[in-house]
Amino acid sequence: MAIPNTITPNDMTDAIKMIDTGVYVVPSVRRSTRYCLVWAGKQFRHFPPKEIIRLAYDIKHLNNEELWGFSGGEEANNFCRNRGFVIIEDCGGAPH
């Protein structure tokens, strides 16, 4: 399944805010060690692109059904970049 184009930058920002404020904690098995999304200048905060997309989808559809069937890496990174977000590589040492 491709990432739905219905996910907007606002949906993604809502997901990021949930992680940033601790409302949602990214499970350790879903923390990216290679790529992370930089938001609001918080380059040392760890926002995994694939998890941001999953959470944004869940927020938008309010159905508690996780979005699966898409890859991390370039697919998720390009989706985020196309919506105006910055992705950096090698953030394995970034705090979660």
C-alpha positions, -999 to 999 in steps of 0.1 A, spaced: 0 0 0 14 34 -9 13 62 16 -21 80 12 -18 115 -2 -46 125 21 -20 129 49 -13 166 51 16 186 67 -8 196 94 -16 160 102 21 153 104 27 183 127 -1 170 150 17 137 151 51 153 158 35 174 186 21 143 202 56 127 203 73 160 214 49 164 243 50 128 254 14 121 246 26 94 223 58 75 230 75 58 200 80 21 208 116 13 209 113 -12 180 100 17 159 127 42 165 147 49 134 184 48 138 193 60 104 169 89 96 150 114 116 128 143 109 138 178 121 110 199 134 109 234 149 147 234 150 148 204 173 175 186 154 185 166 185 150 153 191 143 119 174 112 120 152 112 88 130 96 96 96 78 63 92 63 65 126 52 101 120 34 90 89 17 61 107 6 83 136 -6 111 113 -27 86 94 -43 73 126 -50 109 138 -66 118 104 -88 87 102 -95 81 139 -98 44 133 -70 29 154 -59 11 123 -23 14 116 -9 22 82 12 -7 70 26 -18 36 50 11 29 87 12 34 108 34 56 138 50 41 134 68 8 97 63 4 89 77 39 116 103 36 105 116 2 69 118 14 80 140 44 103 161 22 75 167 -3 54 181 26 81 206 36 99 186 64 137 182 67 151 147 71 186 141 83 206 109 81 226 92 108 207 102 139 212 70 157 227 89 186 199 114 189 179 113 221 145 98 219 
